[in-house]
Each structure stands twice: as C-alpha cells, then as structure tokens.
C-alpha cells in the first residue's frame, strides 16, 4: 500500500536516486541539492514500505504563486496513479496556504497526466530558461 507523506532526512538518499533515475540530476549533485531545498520547498513522497516509489515538490512563495517541480515515480511503480496523487496533494497543500496561481512545466509526453490533475496549457505563453 502506498503511503503519501512529507519526507524525513533519512529519505534524502532515495530521493536522490529518484532524481538520477528521472534524469533530473547527476548522482554527485542530487543529495546536496535536495538537502539545500528540504526546508524551503514543499516536498511529498510516496512510499511502499521502506522504498520510495515517487516524489514531487512545490516551489512556493506561500502567499500567491507556486510551481510544481520534479514529479518523479520509479519505473516499477508507474501507471498506478502515484504521480497524479502526489500532484493532487501538493495542490491541496499550497491552496491551503492561500496560493491561487499554481503552474508547472511538463516534460513532453506527460501533458495528459497534468491535464487530468486540472492543469491546462497557458495559451500565448512560452516557458523559458536562462542560458
């Protein structure tokens, strides 16, 4: 049975391996990055026993705006609704703080997941990143 919860420090190594598996970070950088953001972001994990099946985080000003980032689920746990549940719970968490603008940038192919969670493309806008 999957348990959804806020992570604890001992989860960081497994969270780092999820980052690496998803292609979000190199192994050397992942633990340090997570530790730096552990207290400043909303993090949620999905666990089955001692194994982290998935994770997601929200970067938030805790007042008006929030971005959902780094939604990742281990391949062995995919197609079970874990990513959608993580997103749903993060949305509930930040909405409870009064945040109304919640966005994300989808990797190609994941758009349907986010549409099922209530997100829609921002017509007329383009996601951009500093070079």
DSSP file (Angstrom, degrees, kcal/mol; ACC not computed):
  #  RESIDUE AA STRUCTURE BP1 BP2  ACC     N-H-->O    O-->H-N    N-H-->O    O-->H-N    TCO  KAPPA ALPHA  PHI   PSI    X-CA   Y-CA   Z-CA
    1    1 A X              0   0    0      0, 0.0    48,-0.5     0, 0.0     2,-0.4   0.000 360.0 360.0 360.0 135.7    0.0    0.0    0.0
    2    2 A X        -     0   0    0     46,-0.1     2,-0.5    44,-0.1    46,-0.2  -0.645 360.0-160.2 -83.7 131.8    1.3    3.4   -0.9
    3    3 A X  E     -A   47   0A   0     44,-3.1    44,-3.0    -2,-0.4     2,-0.5  -0.949   4.9-152.1-110.9 130.6    1.7    6.0    1.9
    4    4 A X  E     +A   46   0A   0     -2,-0.5     2,-0.3    42,-0.2    42,-0.2  -0.896  34.7 139.6-103.7 129.1    1.9    9.7    1.0
    5    5 A X  E     -A   45   0A   0     40,-2.3    40,-2.9    -2,-0.5     2,-0.3  -0.974  57.1 -83.7-159.0 167.7    3.9   11.8    3.4
    6    6 A X        -     0   0    0     -2,-0.3    38,-0.2    38,-0.2    36,-0.0  -0.641  57.7-113.8 -74.3 136.5    6.3   14.6    4.0
    7    7 A X        -     0   0    0     -2,-0.3     2,-0.3    36,-0.2    36,-0.1  -0.299  22.6-144.0 -73.9 160.4    9.8   13.2    3.7
    8    8 A X    >   -     0   0    0      1,-0.0     3,-2.6    -2,-0.0     4,-0.4  -0.769  34.2 -97.3-114.6 165.3   12.3   13.0    6.5
    9    9 A X  G >  S+     0   0    0      1,-0.3     3,-1.6    -2,-0.3     4,-0.3   0.823 121.4  62.3 -54.6 -35.2   16.1   13.5    6.3
   10   10 A X  G 3  S+     0   0    0      1,-0.3     4,-0.3     2,-0.1    -1,-0.3   0.638  95.4  63.3 -68.6 -11.3   16.7    9.7    6.0
   11   11 A X  G X> S+     0   0    0     -3,-2.6     4,-2.5     1,-0.2     3,-0.5   0.634  76.9  91.8 -81.4 -15.5   14.7    9.7    2.8
   12   12 A X  H <> S+     0   0    0     -3,-1.6     4,-2.8    -4,-0.4     5,-0.2   0.867  81.0  52.6 -55.2 -44.8   17.2   12.0    1.0
   13   13 A X  H 3> S+     0   0    0     -4,-0.3     4,-1.9    -3,-0.3    -1,-0.2   0.913 113.3  44.2 -58.9 -40.4   19.4    9.2   -0.5
   14   14 A X  H <> S+     0   0    0     -3,-0.5     4,-1.8    -4,-0.3    -1,-0.2   0.866 112.2  52.8 -70.8 -34.5   16.3    7.5   -2.0
   15   15 A X  H  X S+     0   0    0     -4,-2.5     4,-2.2     2,-0.2    -2,-0.2   0.912 108.1  52.0 -63.5 -41.2   15.0   10.9   -3.2
   16   16 A X  H  X S+     0   0    0     -4,-2.8     4,-2.3    -5,-0.2    -2,-0.2   0.893 106.9  52.1 -61.8 -40.0   18.4   11.5   -4.9
   17   17 A X  H  X S+     0   0    0     -4,-1.9     4,-2.7     1,-0.2    -1,-0.2   0.857 107.4  52.9 -67.3 -32.1   18.2    8.1   -6.6
   18   18 A X  H  X S+     0   0    0     -4,-1.8     4,-2.3     2,-0.2     6,-0.2   0.911 107.8  51.7 -64.9 -42.0   14.8    9.1   -7.9
   19   19 A X  H  X>S+     0   0    0     -4,-2.2     5,-2.4     2,-0.2     6,-0.8   0.928 112.7  44.9 -57.9 -45.8   16.3   12.4   -9.3
   20   20 A X  H ><5S+     0   0    0     -4,-2.3     3,-1.0     1,-0.2    -2,-0.2   0.932 112.0  51.1 -65.8 -46.3   19.0   10.4  -11.1
   21   21 A X  H 3<5S+     0   0    0     -4,-2.7    -1,-0.2     1,-0.3    -2,-0.2   0.864 111.8  48.2 -59.3 -36.8   16.6    7.8  -12.4
   22   22 A X  H 3<5S-     0   0    0     -4,-2.3    -1,-0.3    -5,-0.2    -2,-0.2   0.597 114.0-118.3 -79.8 -11.0   14.4   10.6  -13.8
   23   23 A X  T <<5S+     0   0    0     -3,-1.0    -3,-0.2    -4,-0.7    -2,-0.1   0.671  79.4 122.8  82.5  16.0   17.4   12.3  -15.4
   24   24 A X  S   <S+     0   0    0     -5,-2.4     2,-0.3    -6,-0.2    -4,-0.2   0.755  75.5   4.4 -81.5 -25.6   16.9   15.5  -13.3
   25   25 A X  S    S-     0   0    0     -6,-0.8    -2,-0.2    -9,-0.1     2,-0.2  -0.987  73.5-101.9-156.6 158.6   20.4   15.5  -11.7
   26   26 A X    >>  -     0   0    0     -2,-0.3     4,-1.8     1,-0.1     3,-0.8  -0.559  42.2-111.6 -79.7 151.0   23.8   13.8  -11.6
   27   27 A X  H 3> S+     0   0    0      1,-0.2     4,-0.7    -2,-0.2    -1,-0.1   0.864 114.8  53.5 -53.5 -41.1   24.4   11.4   -8.7
   28   28 A X  H 34 S+     0   0    0      1,-0.2     4,-0.4     2,-0.1    -1,-0.2   0.835 115.2  39.7 -65.5 -31.8   27.0   13.7   -7.1
   29   29 A X  H <> S+     0   0    0     -3,-0.8     4,-2.4     1,-0.1     5,-0.2   0.733  96.5  78.3 -90.3 -24.0   24.8   16.7   -7.0
   30   30 A X  H  X S+     0   0    0     -4,-1.8     4,-2.5     1,-0.2     5,-0.2   0.896  93.1  45.7 -61.4 -49.0   21.4   15.2   -6.1
   31   31 A X  H  X S+     0   0    0     -4,-0.7     4,-2.5     1,-0.2    -1,-0.2   0.924 115.5  47.3 -62.3 -44.4   21.8   14.7   -2.3
   32   32 A X  H  > S+     0   0    0     -4,-0.4     4,-2.0     1,-0.2    -1,-0.2   0.902 112.1  50.2 -63.6 -41.6   23.3   18.2   -1.8
   33   33 A X  H  X S+     0   0    0     -4,-2.4     4,-1.5     2,-0.2    -2,-0.2   0.932 112.2  46.6 -61.8 -47.4   20.6   19.8   -3.9
   34   34 A X  H  X S+     0   0    0     -4,-2.5     4,-1.0     1,-0.2     3,-0.3   0.928 110.8  52.1 -63.7 -45.0   17.8   18.1   -2.0
   35   35 A X  H  < S+     0   0    0     -4,-2.5     3,-0.5     1,-0.2     4,-0.4   0.885 108.3  52.4 -59.0 -38.9   19.3   18.9    1.4
   36   36 A X  H  < S+     0   0    0     -4,-2.0    -1,-0.2     1,-0.2     3,-0.2   0.838 118.3  35.7 -65.6 -33.0   19.5   22.6    0.4
   37   37 A X  H  X S+     0   0    0     -4,-1.5     4,-1.6    -3,-0.3     3,-0.3   0.426  88.2 101.1-100.8   0.2   15.9   22.7   -0.6
   38   38 A X  T  < S+     0   0    0     -4,-1.0     5,-0.2    -3,-0.5    -1,-0.2   0.855  93.1  30.3 -57.3 -40.7   14.5   20.4    2.1
   39   39 A X  T  4 S+     0   0    0     -4,-0.4    -1,-0.2    -3,-0.2    -2,-0.1   0.604 118.5  54.5 -95.7 -12.9   13.2   23.1    4.3
   40   40 A X  T  4 S+     0   0    0     -3,-0.3    20,-0.4    -4,-0.2     2,-0.3   0.602 104.8  52.1 -99.7 -11.8   12.4   25.8    1.7
   41   41 A X  S  < S-     0   0    0     -4,-1.6     2,-0.7    18,-0.1    18,-0.2  -0.817  85.2-109.9-118.5 159.6   10.1   23.7   -0.6
   42   42 A X  E     - B   0  58A   0     16,-2.3    16,-2.6    -2,-0.3     2,-0.4  -0.835  43.3-173.6 -84.0 119.1    7.0   21.6   -0.1
   43   43 A X  E     - B   0  57A   0     -2,-0.7     2,-0.4    14,-0.2    14,-0.2  -0.917   9.9-177.7-113.6 142.3    8.2   18.0   -0.6
   44   44 A X  E     - B   0  56A   0     12,-2.6    12,-2.0    -2,-0.4     2,-0.3  -0.993   4.6-166.9-133.5 145.0    6.0   14.9   -0.7
   45   45 A X  E     -AB   5  55A   0    -40,-2.9   -40,-2.3    -2,-0.4     2,-0.5  -0.920  15.6-142.2-125.9 156.7    7.0   11.3   -1.2
   46   46 A X  E     -AB   4  54A   0      8,-2.6     7,-2.9    -2,-0.3     8,-1.6  -0.986  28.4-173.8-114.8 122.7    5.1    8.2   -2.0
   47   47 A X  E     -AB   3  52A   0    -44,-3.0   -44,-3.1    -2,-0.5     2,-0.5  -0.928  24.9-165.7-124.1 143.4    6.4    5.2   -0.1
   48   48 A X  E >  S- B   0  51A   0      3,-2.9     3,-1.9    -2,-0.4     2,-0.3  -0.937  75.7 -50.9-121.4 105.2    5.7    1.5   -0.1
   49   49 A X  T 3  S-     0   0    0     -2,-0.5   -46,-0.1   -48,-0.5     0, 0.0  -0.515 122.6 -20.2  64.0-128.8    7.3    0.1    3.0
   50   50 A X  T 3  S+     0   0    0     -2,-0.3     2,-0.5    -3,-0.1    -1,-0.3   0.406 120.3  94.4 -89.4   1.4   10.9    1.3    3.1
   51   51 A X  E <  S-B   48   0A   0     -3,-1.9    -3,-2.9   -37,-0.0     2,-0.7  -0.829  70.3-137.6-102.1 128.3   11.0    2.1   -0.6
   52   52 A X  E     -B   47   0A   0     -2,-0.5    -5,-0.3    -5,-0.2     3,-0.1  -0.741  20.3-178.5 -80.2 119.0   10.3    5.5   -2.1
   53   53 A X  E     -     0   0A   0     -7,-2.9    21,-3.2    -2,-0.7     2,-0.3   0.773  62.3 -14.9 -87.0 -30.3    8.1    5.0   -5.1
   54   54 A X  E     -BC  46  73A   0     -8,-1.6    -8,-2.6    19,-0.3     2,-0.3  -0.980  54.3-162.7-164.8 171.4    7.9    8.6   -6.1
   55   55 A X  E     -BC  45  72A   0     17,-2.5    17,-2.6    -2,-0.3     2,-0.3  -0.975   4.6-179.6-156.8 163.5    8.3   12.2   -5.1
   56   56 A X  E     -B   44   0A   0    -12,-2.0   -12,-2.6    -2,-0.3     2,-0.3  -0.959   9.2-157.4-161.5 156.9    7.3   15.7   -6.0
   57   57 A X  E     -BC  43  69A   0     12,-2.2    12,-3.1    -2,-0.3     2,-0.4  -0.967   8.6-145.1-139.4 158.3    8.0   19.3   -4.8
   58   58 A X  E     -BC  42  68A   0    -16,-2.6   -16,-2.3    -2,-0.3     2,-0.6  -0.991   7.6-152.2-123.3 127.5    6.4   22.7   -4.9
   59   59 A X  E     + C   0  67A   0      8,-3.1     8,-2.8    -2,-0.4     2,-0.3  -0.895  36.9 167.6 -97.2 120.9    8.5   25.9   -5.1
   60   60 A X  E     - C   0  66A   0     -2,-0.6     6,-0.2   -20,-0.4    42,-0.0  -0.966  52.4-148.6-144.8 145.2    6.2   28.4   -3.5
   61   61 A X        -     0   0    0      4,-2.2     5,-0.1    -2,-0.3    -1,-0.1   0.445  47.4-130.3 -90.6  -0.2    6.1   31.9   -2.0
   62   62 A X  S    S+     0   0    0      3,-0.4     4,-0.1     1,-0.1    37,-0.0   0.651  92.5  60.3  64.1  18.2    3.5   30.7    0.4
   63   63 A X  S    S-     0   0    0      2,-0.3    -1,-0.1    35,-0.1    37,-0.1   0.558 121.5 -18.8-137.1 -46.2    1.2   33.6   -0.5
   64   64 A X  S    S+     0   0    0      1,-0.3    37,-2.4    35,-0.2    36,-1.0   0.631 111.2  49.8-140.0 -36.7    0.2   33.8   -4.1
   65   65 A X  E     + d   0 101A   0     35,-0.2    -4,-2.2    34,-0.1    -3,-0.4  -0.876  48.3 168.8-124.1 148.0    2.4   31.8   -6.6
   66   66 A X  E     -Cd  60 102A   0     35,-1.9    37,-2.7    -2,-0.3     2,-0.4  -0.993  17.2-156.0-153.7 144.2    3.7   28.2   -6.8
   67   67 A X  E     -Cd  59 103A   0     -8,-2.8    -8,-3.1    -2,-0.3     2,-0.5  -0.991  16.4-140.6-121.0 131.4    5.4   26.0   -9.3
   68   68 A X  E     +Cd  58 104A   0     35,-2.9    37,-0.5    -2,-0.4     2,-0.3  -0.790  33.7 174.8 -89.1 133.3    5.2   22.2   -9.1
   69   69 A X  E     +C   57   0A   0    -12,-3.1   -12,-2.2    -2,-0.5    37,-0.0  -0.879  41.2  19.6-134.6 160.4    8.5   20.6  -10.0
   70   70 A X  E     +     0   0A   0     -2,-0.3     2,-0.7     1,-0.2    -1,-0.1   0.809  58.0 178.4  52.6  47.2   10.3   17.3  -10.1
   71   71 A X  E     +     0   0A   0    -15,-0.2     2,-0.4    -3,-0.1   -15,-0.2  -0.737  15.6 166.6 -78.5 118.4    7.5   14.9  -10.2
   72   72 A X  E     -C   55   0A   0    -17,-2.6   -17,-2.5    -2,-0.7     2,-0.4  -0.999  21.3-175.7-141.6 137.7    9.2   11.5  -10.4
   73   73 A X  E     -C   54   0A   0     -2,-0.4   -19,-0.3   -19,-0.2     5,-0.1  -0.999  35.4-108.6-132.2 133.3    8.0    7.9  -10.0
   74   74 A X    >>  -     0   0    0    -21,-3.2     3,-2.1    -2,-0.4     4,-0.5  -0.288  31.3-117.9 -58.3 143.5   10.2    4.9  -10.1
   75   75 A X  G >4 S+     0   0    0      1,-0.3     3,-1.3     2,-0.2    -1,-0.1   0.858 113.1  58.7 -53.9 -39.9    9.6    2.8  -13.3
   76   76 A X  G 34 S+     0   0    0      1,-0.2    -1,-0.3     3,-0.0    -2,-0.1   0.675 110.4  44.0 -65.0 -16.6    8.5   -0.2  -11.3
   77   77 A X  G <4 S+     0   0    0     -3,-2.1     3,-0.5   -24,-0.2     5,-0.4   0.368  87.5 119.6-109.7   2.7    5.7    1.9   -9.7
   78   78 A X    <<  +     0   0    0     -3,-1.3    -3,-0.0    -4,-0.5    -4,-0.0  -0.216  61.5  35.6 -71.4 161.4    4.4    3.7  -12.8
   79   79 A X  S    S+     0   0    0      1,-0.1    -1,-0.2     0, 0.0    -4,-0.0   0.754  89.0 100.4  68.2  28.5    0.8    3.5  -14.1
   80   80 A X  S    S-     0   0    0     -3,-0.5    -2,-0.1     0, 0.0    -1,-0.1   0.254  99.6-104.2-121.7   8.5   -0.6    3.3  -10.6
   81   81 A X  S  > S+     0   0    0      3,-0.0     4,-2.0     4,-0.0     5,-0.2   0.596  81.7 128.8  82.5  10.6   -1.7    6.9  -10.2
   82   82 A X  H  > S+     0   0    0     -5,-0.4     4,-2.5     2,-0.2     5,-0.2   0.931  71.0  48.2 -68.1 -46.2    1.1    7.8   -7.9
   83   83 A X  H  > S+     0   0    0      1,-0.2     4,-2.4     2,-0.2     5,-0.2   0.932 112.9  48.9 -60.5 -45.4    2.3   10.9   -9.8
   84   84 A X  H  > S+     0   0    0      1,-0.2     4,-2.7     2,-0.2    -1,-0.2   0.899 111.6  49.4 -61.4 -40.9   -1.3   12.2  -10.1
   85   85 A X  H  X S+     0   0    0     -4,-2.0     4,-2.5     2,-0.2    -1,-0.2   0.897 109.8  51.1 -67.3 -39.8   -1.9   11.7   -6.3
   86   86 A X  H  X S+     0   0    0     -4,-2.5     4,-2.2     2,-0.2    -2,-0.2   0.933 113.1  45.7 -60.7 -45.3    1.4   13.5   -5.5
   87   87 A X  H  X S+     0   0    0     -4,-2.4     4,-2.7     2,-0.2    -2,-0.2   0.937 111.9  51.6 -63.4 -46.8    0.4   16.5   -7.6
   88   88 A X  H  X S+     0   0    0     -4,-2.7     4,-2.3     1,-0.2    -1,-0.2   0.918 111.8  46.5 -56.1 -46.3   -3.2   16.5   -6.2
   89   89 A X  H  X S+     0   0    0     -4,-2.5     4,-2.2     2,-0.2    -1,-0.2   0.875 111.3  51.0 -68.7 -37.0   -1.8   16.5   -2.6
   90   90 A X  H  X S+     0   0    0     -4,-2.2     4,-2.6     2,-0.2     5,-0.3   0.926 109.6  51.1 -64.1 -43.0    0.7   19.3   -3.4
   91   91 A X  H  X S+     0   0    0     -4,-2.7     4,-2.5     1,-0.2     5,-0.2   0.931 110.8  48.3 -58.9 -46.5   -2.1   21.4   -4.9
   92   92 A X  H  X S+     0   0    0     -4,-2.3     4,-1.8    -5,-0.2    -1,-0.2   0.903 111.0  52.2 -59.6 -41.9   -4.2   20.9   -1.8
   93   93 A X  H  X S+     0   0    0     -4,-2.2     4,-0.5     1,-0.2    -2,-0.2   0.926 114.0  40.0 -62.7 -47.9   -1.3   21.8    0.4
   94   94 A X  H ><>S+     0   0    0     -4,-2.6     5,-1.9     1,-0.2     3,-0.7   0.847 111.9  56.1 -75.8 -31.8   -0.4   25.1   -1.3
   95   95 A X  H ><5S+     0   0    0     -4,-2.5     3,-1.8    -5,-0.3    -1,-0.2   0.872 100.2  60.5 -63.5 -34.8   -4.1   26.1   -1.8
   96   96 A X  H 3<5S+     0   0    0     -4,-1.8    -1,-0.2     1,-0.3    -2,-0.2   0.743 100.8  55.3 -63.8 -22.4   -4.5   25.7    2.0
   97   97 A X  T <<5S-     0   0    0     -3,-0.7    -1,-0.3    -4,-0.5    -2,-0.2   0.497 126.8-102.1 -84.9  -5.4   -1.8   28.5    2.3
   98   98 A X  T < 5S+     0   0    0     -3,-1.8     2,-0.3     1,-0.3    -3,-0.2   0.500  70.8 150.8  95.8   5.3   -3.9   30.8    0.1
   99   99 A X      < +     0   0    0     -5,-1.9    -1,-0.3     1,-0.2   -35,-0.2  -0.557  14.8 170.8 -72.9 130.1   -1.9   30.2   -3.1
  100  100 A X        +     0   0    0    -36,-1.0     2,-0.8    -2,-0.3    -1,-0.2   0.703  57.8  70.0-112.0 -29.1   -4.0   30.6   -6.2
  101  101 A X  E     +d   65   0A   0    -37,-2.4   -35,-1.9     2,-0.0     2,-0.5  -0.834  59.5 168.9 -97.4 110.0   -1.6   30.6   -9.1
  102  102 A X  E     +d   66   0A   0     -2,-0.8     2,-0.2   -37,-0.2   -35,-0.2  -0.981   6.7 164.6-124.9 120.7   -0.1   27.1   -9.4
  103  103 A X  E     -d   67   0A   0    -37,-2.7   -35,-2.9    -2,-0.5     2,-0.3  -0.761  13.4-178.6-128.4 173.5    1.9   26.3  -12.5
  104  104 A X  E     -d   68   0A   0     -2,-0.2     2,-0.5   -37,-0.2   -35,-0.1  -0.967  27.0-123.9-162.0 163.3    4.3   23.7  -13.8
  105  105 A X        -     0   0    0    -37,-0.5     2,-0.3    -2,-0.3    -2,-0.0  -0.980  31.5-145.2-114.6 120.7    6.3   22.9  -16.9
  106  106 A X        -     0   0    0     -2,-0.5     2,-0.2   -37,-0.0     5,-0.1  -0.636   9.5-127.2 -88.3 139.3    5.6   19.5  -18.3
  107  107 A X    >   -     0   0    0     -2,-0.3     3,-2.2     1,-0.1     4,-0.3  -0.550  51.3 -80.9 -72.4 150.9    8.1   17.2  -20.0
  108  108 A X  T 3  S+     0   0    0      1,-0.3    -1,-0.1    -2,-0.2     0, 0.0  -0.296 119.5  24.9 -55.5 132.8    7.0   16.1  -23.4
  109  109 A X  T 3  S+     0   0    0     -3,-0.1    -1,-0.3     0, 0.0     3,-0.2   0.214 103.1  82.6  98.3 -14.5    4.6   13.2  -23.1
  110  110 A X    <>  +     0   0    0     -3,-2.2     4,-1.7     1,-0.2     3,-0.4   0.378  57.2 101.5-101.4   4.2    3.4   14.0  -19.6
  111  111 A X  H  > S+     0   0    0     -4,-0.3     4,-2.6     1,-0.2     5,-0.2   0.880  77.6  55.3 -57.5 -40.9    0.8   16.6  -20.6
  112  112 A X  H  > S+     0   0    0     -3,-0.2     4,-2.2     1,-0.2    -1,-0.2   0.883 104.4  54.7 -62.7 -37.6   -2.2   14.2  -20.2
  113  113 A X  H  > S+     0   0    0     -3,-0.4     4,-0.9     1,-0.2    -1,-0.2   0.955 112.4  42.4 -57.1 -50.5   -1.2   13.4  -16.6
  114  114 A X  H  <>S+     0   0    0     -4,-1.7     5,-2.6     1,-0.2    -2,-0.2   0.841 110.2  56.1 -70.7 -32.6   -1.2   17.1  -15.7
  115  115 A X  H ><5S+     0   0    0     -4,-2.6     3,-1.6     1,-0.2    -1,-0.2   0.899 104.9  53.6 -62.9 -39.3   -4.4   17.7  -17.6
  116  116 A X  H 3<5S+     0   0    0     -4,-2.2    -1,-0.2     1,-0.3    -2,-0.2   0.775 105.3  55.6 -64.0 -25.3   -6.1   15.0  -15.5
  117  117 A X  T 3<5S-     0   0    0     -4,-0.9    -1,-0.3    -3,-0.2    -2,-0.2   0.376 130.2 -95.4 -88.7   3.7   -4.9   16.9  -12.5
  118  118 A X  T < 5S+     0   0    0     -3,-1.6    -3,-0.2     1,-0.3     2,-0.2   0.504  81.8 131.4  99.4   5.1   -6.7   20.1  -13.7
  119  119 A X      < -     0   0    0     -5,-2.6    -1,-0.3    -6,-0.1     2,-0.3  -0.584  32.1-171.7 -90.5 154.8   -3.8   21.9  -15.5
  120  120 A X        -     0   0    0     -2,-0.2    -9,-0.0     3,-0.0    -5,-0.0  -0.977  33.8 -90.7-141.1 153.1   -4.0   23.4  -18.9
  121  121 A X        -     0   0    0     -2,-0.3     2,-1.2     1,-0.1   -10,-0.0  -0.328  40.6-118.2 -60.2 144.4   -1.5   24.8  -21.4
  122  122 A X    >   -     0   0    0      3,-0.1     3,-2.1     2,-0.0    -1,-0.1  -0.740  31.9-139.6 -87.4  95.6   -1.1   28.6  -21.0
  123  123 A X  T 3  S+     0   0    0     -2,-1.2     3,-0.1     1,-0.3    -3,-0.0  -0.295  84.1  17.1 -58.0 133.4   -2.2   29.8  -24.4
  124  124 A X  T 3  S+     0   0    0      1,-0.3     2,-0.3     0, 0.0    -1,-0.3   0.481 106.7 101.8  85.0   2.3    0.0   32.6  -25.6
  125  125 A X    <   -     0   0    0     -3,-2.1     2,-0.4     2,-0.0    -1,-0.3  -0.888  52.6-157.9-120.4 151.9    2.9   31.9  -23.2
  126  126 A X        -     0   0    0     -2,-0.3     2,-0.2    -3,-0.1    -3,-0.0  -0.995  21.8-123.4-128.3 130.3    6.2   30.1  -23.7
  127  127 A X        -     0   0    0     -2,-0.4     2,-0.3     2,-0.0   -22,-0.0  -0.527  37.2-173.4 -68.6 137.1    8.3   28.5  -21.0
  128  128 A X        -     0   0    0     -2,-0.2     2,-0.4     2,-0.0    -1,-0.0  -0.943  15.1-161.4-135.6 156.4   11.8   30.0  -20.9
  129  129 A X        -     0   0    0     -2,-0.3     2,-0.1     0, 0.0    -2,-0.0  -0.996  30.6-106.9-137.7 139.8   15.0   29.3  -19.1
  130  130 A X              0   0    0     -2,-0.4    -2,-0.0     1,-0.1     0, 0.0  -0.449 360.0 360.0 -63.8 134.3   18.1   31.5  -18.6
  131  131 A X              0   0    0     -2,-0.1    -1,-0.1     0, 0.0     0, 0.0   0.477 360.0 360.0 -71.6 360.0   21.0   30.3  -20.8
